């Protein structure tokens, strides 16, 4: 399947791409294609990892979720900072 799309990068980014293409002797299209491939490979590696918990570890996790400890001062400060920056949830 062949696809095309319009891409309008910032002028400075486009110029850097063109300069890099000249330096390496590759076309901008090849450079962008390789960059996208690398990005996607990296993204796939960052996917959710499945883990298996022992019964003991599972019980600890469930207990922490059902009975979370009281937030300490550092957590409270982080929540306030987040709410100031992004608004309350």
Secondary structure, DSSP 8 states (H G I E B T S, - for coil): ----------HHHHHHHHHHHHHHT--HHHHHHHHHHHHHHHHHHTS-------HHHHHHHHHHHHS-----HHHHHHHHHHHHHH---
